């Protein structure tokens, strides 16, 4: 009987390093999964991160429409849909993802939805309504949740909750990364929400320049935080549907990500002075509560 394939193990290790570097909160939660399941999370995260990095290096409105993304998408889809895996040394991320899709019998259709949403970032810089943003988030976040469901051995009826949790995580990122996204020429918070709070895109640019939010922008961010907490609440019934061994991972992920929202409130909504991070002590507390099975408090402020 042959042992583990060192080349394949190396491909998954490359994915692990990508997640550890770029998704530290999610990586901490992933470490709570059974060992055999962790590598699948590493692969899916790495594929999403590599794609996102390509998008973020393409200037909005560039005439080439992001040929690098088009080329990557065609290569990735062809590789992941092939009957045989790619060479681990040539394509470590795609090799790991290919094996994850094959082992868990996952459809490449969801990944195609993901690539469709990533392509929108090349030319769409604003979303007029919450409905418009959710259509974008369907491919950029909800499908990632749906891909994660089989990784977590979730029953099929839990999949909609996984999709909602993916949206909650992404909206949390949108609130935290307002300044960073503006520097890339994008505003993900719905324009109708800006208007309702008497905020203009120019106002957000002033906040970036000054390093502090205005009262109106604080109201806007408070509104979006409440909306994100609503998504966490809507996703919550899915957690008890998961096998007991994987629940600590998801509880921890919810505690860590929702903790970002609480930390934004603690800073008086100042997402313009640098990336808001949850202090190490609070991160540790969230993980310990997840391990103990004690529910955290992701749905309300702990200020």
C-alpha positions as CSV (number, residue, x, y, z in Angstrom):
1,X,0.0,0.0,0.0
2,X,1.5,3.3,-1.1
3,X,1.9,6.3,1.3
4,X,0.7,9.8,0.8
5,X,1.7,11.6,-2.4
6,X,4.4,14.1,-1.4
7,X,3.8,16.3,-4.4
8,X,0.0,16.5,-3.6
9,X,0.8,17.2,0.0
10,X,3.1,20.0,-1.1
11,X,0.3,21.5,-3.2
12,X,-2.0,21.6,-0.2
13,X,0.8,23.0,1.9
14,X,1.1,25.9,-0.5
15,X,-2.6,26.5,-0.2
16,X,-2.3,26.4,3.6
17,X,0.4,29.1,3.5
18,X,-1.8,31.3,1.4
19,X,-4.7,31.1,3.8
20,X,-2.4,31.6,6.8
21,X,-0.9,34.7,5.3
22,X,-4.1,36.3,3.9
23,X,-7.0,35.0,5.9
24,X,-5.7,34.8,9.4
25,X,-9.1,34.9,11.2
26,X,-10.5,32.1,9.0
27,X,-7.2,30.2,9.2
28,X,-7.5,30.1,13.0
29,X,-11.0,28.8,12.7
30,X,-9.9,26.2,10.1
31,X,-7.4,24.8,12.6
32,X,-10.3,23.6,14.7
33,X,-11.5,21.3,11.9
34,X,-10.6,17.6,11.9
35,X,-7.2,17.2,10.2
36,X,-8.6,15.4,7.1
37,X,-11.0,18.4,6.4
38,X,-8.6,21.3,6.8
39,X,-6.8,20.8,3.5
40,X,-10.0,21.2,1.5
41,X,-10.6,24.6,3.1
42,X,-7.0,25.6,2.3
43,X,-7.6,24.7,-1.4
44,X,-10.8,26.6,-1.8
45,X,-9.5,29.6,0.1
46,X,-6.3,29.7,-2.0
47,X,-8.2,29.5,-5.3
48,X,-10.4,32.4,-4.3
49,X,-7.5,34.5,-3.0
50,X,-5.3,33.9,-6.1
51,X,-8.3,35.0,-8.2
52,X,-9.0,38.0,-6.0
53,X,-5.4,39.1,-6.2
54,X,-5.5,39.1,-9.9
55,X,-8.6,41.3,-9.9
56,X,-7.1,43.8,-7.5
57,X,-4.1,44.3,-9.7
58,X,-6.2,45.4,-12.7
59,X,-7.1,49.1,-12.8
60,X,-10.8,49.6,-12.9
61,X,-11.9,50.3,-16.5
62,X,-8.7,49.1,-18.0
63,X,-9.2,48.8,-21.8
64,X,-7.9,45.2,-21.8
65,X,-10.8,44.2,-19.5
66,X,-8.3,42.3,-17.4
67,X,-6.8,39.8,-19.8
68,X,-4.9,38.3,-16.9
69,X,-8.2,37.4,-15.2
70,X,-9.7,36.0,-18.5
71,X,-6.6,33.9,-19.1
72,X,-6.6,32.6,-15.5
73,X,-10.3,31.8,-15.6
74,X,-10.0,29.8,-18.8
75,X,-7.0,28.0,-17.5
76,X,-8.6,27.3,-14.1
77,X,-11.9,26.1,-15.5
78,X,-10.2,23.8,-18.1
79,X,-7.9,22.4,-15.5
80,X,-10.5,21.8,-12.8
81,X,-12.9,20.2,-15.3
82,X,-10.3,17.9,-16.8
83,X,-10.3,14.1,-16.2
84,X,-6.8,14.1,-14.8
85,X,-5.2,16.4,-12.2
86,X,-2.6,19.0,-13.2
87,X,1.1,18.8,-12.3
88,X,1.5,19.8,-8.6
89,X,4.7,21.6,-9.3
90,X,3.3,23.7,-12.1
91,X,-0.2,24.4,-10.6
92,X,-0.1,23.7,-6.8
93,X,-3.4,25.6,-6.1
94,X,-5.3,24.1,-9.0
95,X,-3.9,20.6,-8.2
96,X,-5.1,20.8,-4.6
97,X,-8.5,22.3,-5.7
98,X,-8.9,19.5,-8.4
99,X,-8.4,16.8,-5.8
100,X,-10.8,18.6,-3.4
101,X,-13.5,18.8,-6.0
102,X,-13.0,15.2,-6.9
103,X,-12.8,13.8,-3.4
104,X,-16.0,15.7,-2.3
105,X,-17.8,15.4,-5.7
106,X,-18.2,19.2,-5.9
107,X,-19.5,20.9,-9.1
108,X,-17.4,23.3,-11.0
109,X,-20.6,25.2,-11.7
110,X,-20.3,27.1,-8.4
111,X,-16.7,28.1,-9.3
112,X,-17.9,29.4,-12.6
113,X,-20.4,31.6,-10.7
114,X,-17.5,32.8,-8.6
115,X,-15.4,33.8,-11.6
116,X,-18.4,35.6,-13.1
117,X,-18.6,37.8,-10.0
118,X,-14.9,38.4,-10.0
119,X,-15.1,39.6,-13.6
120,X,-17.6,42.3,-12.5
121,X,-14.9,43.9,-10.4
122,X,-13.1,44.8,-13.6
123,X,-15.8,47.3,-14.7
124,X,-18.5,47.7,-12.0
125,X,-17.5,50.2,-9.3
126,X,-20.9,50.9,-7.7
127,X,-24.0,48.9,-6.7
128,X,-27.1,51.0,-6.6
129,X,-29.3,48.8,-4.4
130,X,-28.9,46.1,-1.7
131,X,-30.5,43.7,-4.3
132,X,-27.8,44.6,-6.8
133,X,-25.0,44.0,-4.2
134,X,-26.5,40.7,-3.2
135,X,-26.5,39.5,-6.8
136,X,-22.8,40.2,-6.9
137,X,-22.4,38.5,-3.5
138,X,-24.2,35.4,-4.8
139,X,-21.1,34.6,-6.8
140,X,-18.4,36.1,-4.7
141,X,-19.5,34.8,-1.3
142,X,-22.7,32.7,-1.2
143,X,-21.2,30.1,-3.6
144,X,-18.1,29.8,-1.4
145,X,-20.4,29.0,1.5
146,X,-22.1,26.4,-0.6
147,X,-18.8,24.9,-1.6
148,X,-17.8,24.8,2.1
149,X,-20.9,22.9,3.1
150,X,-19.8,19.5,1.9
151,X,-16.3,20.2,3.3
152,X,-18.0,20.4,6.7
153,X,-20.2,17.3,6.0
154,X,-23.3,19.5,6.2
155,X,-26.6,18.0,5.2
156,X,-28.0,19.4,2.0
157,X,-30.7,21.3,3.9
158,X,-28.0,23.3,5.7
159,X,-26.6,24.7,2.4
160,X,-28.8,27.9,2.3
161,X,-27.5,28.8,5.8
162,X,-23.9,28.3,4.6
163,X,-24.6,30.7,1.7
164,X,-26.0,33.3,4.1
165,X,-22.9,33.0,6.3
166,X,-20.7,33.6,3.3
167,X,-22.6,36.8,2.7
168,X,-22.3,37.8,6.3
169,X,-18.5,37.4,6.2
170,X,-18.2,39.3,3.0
171,X,-20.4,42.2,4.2
172,X,-18.2,42.4,7.3
173,X,-15.2,42.7,5.0
174,X,-16.9,45.4,2.9
175,X,-17.6,47.5,6.1
176,X,-14.0,47.1,7.3
177,X,-12.4,47.7,4.0
178,X,-14.3,50.8,2.8
179,X,-11.1,52.9,2.6
180,X,-9.1,50.1,0.9
181,X,-11.8,49.5,-1.7
182,X,-12.0,53.3,-2.4
183,X,-8.3,53.3,-3.2
184,X,-9.1,50.6,-5.8
185,X,-11.9,52.8,-7.2
186,X,-14.7,50.7,-5.8
187,X,-17.6,51.3,-3.4
188,X,-19.4,48.1,-2.3
189,X,-21.8,49.7,0.1
190,X,-25.1,50.3,-1.8
191,X,-25.5,53.8,-3.1
192,X,-29.1,53.9,-1.9
193,X,-27.7,53.4,1.6
194,X,-25.3,56.3,1.2
195,X,-28.1,58.5,0.0
196,X,-30.4,57.5,2.9
197,X,-27.6,58.5,5.3
198,X,-26.8,61.7,3.4
199,X,-23.4,60.5,2.3
200,X,-21.9,60.9,-1.1
201,X,-18.9,59.0,-2.7
202,X,-17.0,62.3,-2.4
203,X,-17.7,62.3,1.3
204,X,-16.1,58.9,1.6
205,X,-13.0,60.2,-0.2
206,X,-12.7,63.0,2.2
207,X,-12.9,60.6,5.1
208,X,-10.0,58.6,3.5
209,X,-8.0,61.8,3.1
210,X,-8.7,63.0,6.7
211,X,-8.4,59.5,8.3
212,X,-11.7,60.0,10.3
213,X,-15.4,59.4,9.5
214,X,-18.0,62.1,9.6
215,X,-21.2,61.7,11.7
216,X,-23.1,60.8,8.5
217,X,-20.6,58.1,7.6
218,X,-20.7,56.7,11.1
219,X,-24.5,56.4,10.6
220,X,-23.9,54.6,7.3
221,X,-21.5,52.1,8.8
222,X,-23.7,51.5,11.8
223,X,-26.5,50.7,9.4
224,X,-24.4,48.2,7.4
225,X,-23.2,46.6,10.7
226,X,-26.8,46.0,11.7
227,X,-27.4,44.5,8.3
228,X,-24.4,42.2,8.6
229,X,-25.6,41.1,12.0
230,X,-28.9,40.3,10.4
231,X,-27.2,37.9,8.0
232,X,-25.3,36.2,10.9
233,X,-28.6,35.8,12.7
234,X,-30.2,34.3,9.5
235,X,-27.3,31.9,9.1
236,X,-27.3,30.8,12.8
237,X,-29.9,28.0,12.5
238,X,-27.5,26.2,10.2
239,X,-24.8,25.7,12.9
240,X,-26.6,23.0,15.0
241,X,-27.2,21.1,11.7
242,X,-23.5,20.5,11.4
243,X,-21.7,17.4,12.8
244,X,-20.4,18.1,16.3
245,X,-16.7,17.8,15.3
246,X,-16.9,20.8,12.9
247,X,-19.2,23.1,14.9
248,X,-16.3,24.6,16.9
249,X,-14.7,25.8,13.6
250,X,-17.8,27.6,12.4
251,X,-18.6,29.0,15.9
252,X,-15.0,30.3,16.0
253,X,-15.2,31.8,12.5
254,X,-18.5,33.6,13.4
255,X,-17.0,34.9,16.6
256,X,-13.8,36.1,14.9
257,X,-15.5,37.8,12.0
258,X,-18.4,39.3,13.9
259,X,-15.8,40.5,16.4
260,X,-14.6,42.8,13.6
261,X,-17.9,44.5,13.6
262,X,-17.8,45.0,17.4
263,X,-14.2,46.3,17.1
264,X,-15.3,48.9,14.4
265,X,-17.9,50.1,16.9
266,X,-15.2,50.3,19.6
267,X,-13.2,52.6,17.3
268,X,-16.2,54.8,16.8
269,X,-16.6,53.5,13.3
270,X,-13.2,54.7,12.2
271,X,-12.3,52.4,9.3
272,X,-10.2,55.1,7.7
273,X,-7.2,55.2,10.1
274,X,-6.0,51.7,9.2
275,X,-7.4,48.2,9.0
276,X,-9.5,47.4,12.1
277,X,-8.4,44.2,13.8
278,X,-9.7,42.3,16.8
279,X,-7.1,42.3,19.7
280,X,-5.4,39.0,20.3
281,X,-7.0,38.6,23.7
282,X,-10.5,38.9,22.3
283,X,-9.6,36.5,19.4
284,X,-8.4,33.9,21.9
285,X,-11.6,34.3,24.0
286,X,-13.8,33.8,20.9
287,X,-11.9,30.6,20.0
288,X,-12.1,29.2,23.6
289,X,-15.8,29.9,23.7
290,X,-16.2,28.1,20.4
291,X,-14.3,25.1,21.8
292,X,-16.3,25.0,24.9
293,X,-19.6,25.1,23.0
294,X,-20.6,28.4,24.7
295,X,-22.4,30.6,22.2
296,X,-20.6,33.9,21.5
297,X,-22.4,37.2,21.0
298,X,-22.0,37.9,17.3
299,X,-25.4,39.5,16.9
300,X,-25.2,42.5,19.2
301,X,-22.6,45.0,20.3
302,X,-20.6,44.4,23.4
303,X,-19.4,48.0,23.7
